[in-house]
Amino acid sequence: MIIIGIIEFIALFIAILFLANIRFDLLKLIVGFILILMPSLIGYFYFSQGVGIIVLFVGLSFLFYIFAKTKWVLIDVCIVIMLGIFADNISQFLQNKLIGGRDSIIMHIVLFS
């Protein structure tokens, strides 16, 4: 599950970078891992899914606002988070229908992508 969370975070991070027209930098991704992904995963697994999503949303909004220096990036973050949640739910639904609910990391990543 953590591997899926990391891959989904990378996909969301790159999508926001693309929408906000911010140049990709490995340092930005590492900062995102430390400041956003780790607290989000802790909130998701140890508290509730809602806490994890809220921490992810607030963290991404704050970090990308600092990167872009424009309020428009907040709309980009909202759109990408909503699409990410939608894609995750659709991939879980299809995974349940296609392989009968067995956990397959590779199948989930392919369907999410």
Secondary structure, DSSP 4 states (H G I P E B T S, - for coil): -HHHHHHHHHHHHHHHHHHTT----HHHHHHHIIIIIHHHHHHHHHT-HHHHHHHHHHHHHHHHHHHH-STHHHHHHHHHHHHHHHHHHHHHHHHHHHHTT---HHHHHHHH-
